[in-house]
């Protein structure tokens, strides 16, 4: 799994042609809302459940 | 005939008069748990046709002395309905006799995917006319395969030959030994591989979570089978150590929307290796069975 493969997969998932240029100052102020974090955690847990269940 | 759009077409039904045999193989314990099926061969003994019958057939139908033999896997569904899958079909000559081999690997692979307790393996063998039509040959009536002798096993009864590989020697070895680094002689295993997203320049300010993840990779070599199989699959490559099961990776990324950045959850498929296996490129892949 290379760095390029991860980047290309992410671009494909977001339907983007190139990596977006984001303002660093704006990013530092960005807060992840609770519902977004909950969605992320749920996906993480689901993929770990698949992992522990095996084939 | 019920459609307004098409003109009615009259047809004639030409009976195929197939003869059908159902072969039942009790398969439990035939395939050891730590083994991989490489090939399954059904062997049927074609009985010789009596000379007089052969001469009569040649006189009546001088052009065709062949019949079509079809092998299907028969599955009895939970609701009692029968479902057949075509496994092999070929023409056999009336002049032939002796053992005929059919590649039934797909049937056994499909049977292995049934939920337990599994029904026996059911193979339906039918002998049909080569062609349909008023002047079609009757050769199919003369093609006969030896069946199981009553009360015991005969030398010519149908046989199912299973070629397997012991996965302890020929399969992947689970997770690699973290103490010993993988070398050329290492057998196929899953090795830890940490992907540091924070260290990637392009991910800066874009990927918010996670800072990195354990992706794993498949390393090492696979032992090659030296056995000469009855059916040589032309496109089958060597056994290679590959990721046979993968999991997705959720990420929180920032996306630009209406002039401002907003966190967004995205899931990237096949980013983490769950299982490594030794597999040949070109080998039949077991399919998901519909209920």
Interface residues (C-beta under 8 A of the other chain):
Chain A: X1 X3 X6 X7 X9 X10 X13 X14 X19 X20 X22 X23 X24 X26 X27 X30 X32 X33 X36 X37 X39 X40 X43 X44 X47 X50 X51 X55
Chain B: X193 X195 X197 X200 X202 X203 X205 X206 X207 X208 X209 X215 X217 X245 X247 X248 X249 X250 X251 X252 X253 X254 X255 X256 X260 X261 X263 X264 X265 X266 X267 X268 X269 X271 X272 X274 X275
